[in-house]
């Protein structure tokens, strides 16, 4: 028992926040249950493709706003209160979505309940990410954020889709959506009641700073510190394709390529099962090779290549499940190349870490809007092939943008090597 904290430290998990990582994992499993089937489910309910894309886009807009607020409100209230707010919003609006909107088949009620639910998960998950960056020593920060993204993508959509692949054939789609609510509440309670670390229970902003100044500063830092703005754009590109894929790939894989819904859900689980393990790997690689270099080559260039391989490979060998499994796994692996960005951003503005994380979270939230928006705008005129090329081009552009993400003190850019003594102590 006395050796557990040392073990957690060695693998990069801040021991005071260990229950929070588990809570985020369970919460995001619940949030990710719907990710592989909600789009075709709504289509089966008689909603057009364009309206489904619009619904996902509105969800993305609210998620992007919420992601920005997660950092700003953490500065004001402390991450724990922000996580409580996110849990409450998600649970209340899921009840409205399932209890009122879905049974009534009322599109605008669906839009309000599901769209506003987008405020929920970023407040909870990214609030915890702010907590992680506030507590973790710099020489372990890459590894710690790797574990955060391990938990986040382990749930959304990896294990969430895997859960759905078993429960949808067993109890149906509608009851599976209720199961998602149970998982989200369970994960929220684990994190909120079992994490005792004091930093996240109080405001992070300086005591004399006014609330309005804190909120505005969390937005204005994007142009006050141009590198922060560039980093936010890179973060948007990171998962834009992921959220865009969830809109059209379920239909493409089932209707065009001939896979069953269960096969598609398992492919999606494989994509992000690979991703969660590479999240850990690239967290460690970034601490050693350099955060900027890892994001540019493994993230930007890697995702551009694997996005095109995913399309052309599955089309050329339509219905080949093992090959599809390999191709989706390659994309999931390179998607993790962006993980060190979560360590790099707060170090670009060390005196305003909360504001820098707000910008990063704003980029993360914006990806839930940008991805479906690209699909809504270009899927009709360009088709699936054209949309895949657009996402590949965005990834290459993000690789070029990382050239601007240099740390103020280049001597500190190697992070862990600049402070070898604490690292050795942790391993001892």
C-alpha positions, 0 to 999 in steps of 0.5 A, a space after each residue: 500500500 505504501 508503494 502505490 503512490 511511488 508507482 503512480 508517480 513513476 508512471 506519470 499519474 499525480 497521486 492526489 488526482 488518481 481517482 479523478 482519472 478513473 472518474 473521467 474515464 467512466 464519465 467519458 465512456 458514458 458520453 461516448 456510448 452514443 458516438 458510433 450509432 446516434 447519427 444512423 439512429 436519428 436517420 432511422 427516426 426520419 431526420 434528414 442527413 442535413 438536419 442530423 449534421 446541423 444537430 451535431 454542429 450546434 452541439 459542437 458550438 455549445 461544446 466549444 463555448 463550454 470548453 473555453 469557459 472550463 478554463 476561465 471558470 476554473 480560474 474563478 471558482 476552482 476546477 472542482 466546481 466547474 466539474 460539478 456544473 458539467 455533470 449537472 448539465 449533462 445529466 439534466 439535459 440527457 433526461 430531457 433529450 430521452 424523456 421528451 425530445 426523442 419520444 416526441 420526434 420533435 426536431 427543435 426539442 431535439 436541437 435544444 436538449 441535445 445541443 445544450 447538452 454540449 455544455 456538459 462534458 467539456 466543463 467536466 473533462 477539461 475542468 479536470 485537465 486544468 486541475 492536472 496542469 495546475 498540480 503536476 510538476 513541469 518535468 512530468 506534465 507531458 506524461 500526466 496529460 498523456 494519462 488524461 487523454 488516455 482516460 478521455 479517449 478511452 471513454 470517448 469513443 473507445 470503450 463507449 462504442 465497445 459498450 454500445 456494440 454489445 448493448 445495442 443488439 441486447 437492449 436496443 438503442 434507446 435503452 443504451 442511451 439511458 445506460 449512458 446517463 448511468 455511466 456519466 453520473 457514476 464517473 462524475 461521482 467518483 471524481 468529485 467525491 474521491 479526489 481530495 487534492 485542495 488546489 482544485 477546490 479554490 480559485 486559480 486566478 490571483 486573489 485581487 483579479 476581478 471576475 470580468 478581467 479573468 473571463 476576458 483575459 481567457 479570451 484575449 490571450 489568443 491575440 495578446 499572445 499570438 502563439 497561444 492563438 496558433 496553438 488553439 487553432 492546431 488543437 482545433 484541427 487535432 480532433 476536427 476530423 474525429 468529430 466529423 467522422 462520427 457524422 458520416 463514417 457510420 453511414 459510409 462504412 455500413 451503406 457504402 462499404 457493406 459493414 454491419 453496424 456492430 462491425 463499424 462500432 468495433 472498428 471505431 473502438 479499435 481506432 481509439 483503443 490504439 489511440 489511448 495507448 499511443 496517448 501515453 506513448 506520445 506523452 513520454 516521447 514529447 517529454 524526451 524528443 520535444 513537445 513541438 517536434 512530436 506534434 508536428 511530425 507524429 500528429 500533423 504529418 502522421 494524421 494527414 497520411 493516415 486519413 488518406 490511407 483510411 479512405 483509399 484503403 477501405 475503398 480499394 478493399 471494400 468489406 475487408 474487415 482485418 484491413 479496415 481494422 489496421 487502417 483505423 488503428 493507424 489513424 488512431 495512433 497518429 491522432 495521439 501525436 497531438 498530446 504534448 500540445 496540452 503540456 506545451 500550451 501552459 508553458 507558452 504563458 507560464 504566468 497565465 496557465 489558466 488562460 492558456 488552458 482556456 485557449 487550448 480548451 476553446 480549440 478542443 471544443 471548436 473541433 466538435 463544431 468545425 469537424 461536423 461543419 466541414 461535413 455539412 458544407 462539403 459532403 454534398 458537393 465533394 462527397 466522402 473523398 473530397 471531405 477526407 482530402 480537406 481533413 488531410 490538408 488541415 492536418 498538414 497546415 497544423 504541422 506547419 503552424 507548430 513552427 510558431 510554437 516555440 517556448 519563451 526559453 528555448 533552454 527549457 523546451 526539453 522540459 524533463 532533461 532540464 530537471 533530471 534530479 526530480 525525475 530520478 527521485 521519482 523513479 527511485 
